């Protein structure tokens, strides 16, 4: 692989520095939320004709000065396998820096596939998925969800790379202890940086659907790799689950600072033994759990979690959805679920709660009342606010237990299709993607069938204004 220390000079830098978007009157007829008294300022910070995919990950640098992204869909199609590089952009200047770039990238059958990047919470490095290099394709095959690992690269642009999890699909012997045998994805550091959560797809046992797992640095990690691998859940085989058993685990995220709880959505067999429900679960991983007690499996056996992992079911819903998010203090979990009208809303439940608890304080509470589906849940670091998107507009919802509970304030009023929402570490800035036409810095959506690229926008939050509106 070729390591790069390349800064992309910005021909449109002066344009970018003057390109501020002042929010105007609300065009969303569905909005029942409180409007801002005066506009907050939205700013486009990327302009190059390429993808800048935030991908709903942890994209802010620890100091809040940079955002990392991938450039998926730049070779043959829009798949993340067709990604040319992992990069970062400096928010203040718009200068883009390549952090990692494969030596070459193929087309429809893609390799290597590098994407889905997140920053470490305290160190200047990023983690992302990496498929087979071109010289490994004959042995491993092309990029696939069951053919990828995690790698870390320094975020200083020097291209220092570290292999995280080992992939071993040798069927002549048991899987190497601490290795995986498929693909890890959406790597997410716990807030203390000591554990890495991910979704997992097994290559050797494809009768099993997606599951979740975690990685820890360990002296017994496979040679040449820093972390030991373990699944958190062995799902039931596809189509063979019994009532209450989970067939698929996904949309996972850490709940607490130390990574002792990982919440997820589980596809679970209903009590009638026929239908399925999608409900909220939590995997408990206490600090004394020894990850090396996990079994990595063999050609006939799916991996087994470490001893001491516990799975708790919090809801018994048929419609829970979205990447779930734990509050910064670890006491609450936000997720999406359908209301009585079939519209996805933001809900919050105590981490130790249940929809079957007799105590109403431990039951889920609906936060929003949108007329269109909610998405992109994010907590503010104070745990007093939850951000979300509905119909392309960004909102802040207040969740303190007083008469203002559930008050939802509109933050953006220009009609753009925003997505992949992320929040800065200090809670004073939002960032998100907007699809814009090639070579344009237009702030209006277009229905023209021309090439569009994901550009990065930021929004500085005016908290005095937000709180003033809340208290009216």
Secondary structure, 3 states (H helix, E strand, C coil): CCCCCEEECCCCHHHHHCCEEECCCCCCCCCCCECCCCCCEEEECCCCCCCCECCCCCCECCCCCEEEEECCCCCCCCCCCCCCCEEEEECCCCCEEEEECCCCCCCCCCCCCEEEEEECCCCCEEEEEECCCHHHHHHHCCCECCEEEEEEEECCCCCCEEECCCECCCCCCCCCCCCECEEEEEEEECCCCCEEEEEEEECCCCCCCCEEEEEEECCCCCCCCCEEEEECCCCCCCCCCCCCCEEEEEEEEECCCCCCEEEEEEEEECCCCCCEEEEEEEEECCCCCCHHHCECCECCECCECCCCCEEEECCCCCCCEEEEEECCCCCEEEEEEECCCCCEEEEEEECCCCCCCCCHHHCCEECCCCCCCEEEEEECCCCCEEEEEECCEEEEEECCCCCCCCCEEECCCCCCCEEEEEECCCCCEEEEEEEEECCCCCCCCCCCCCCEEEEEEEEECCHHHHHHHHCC
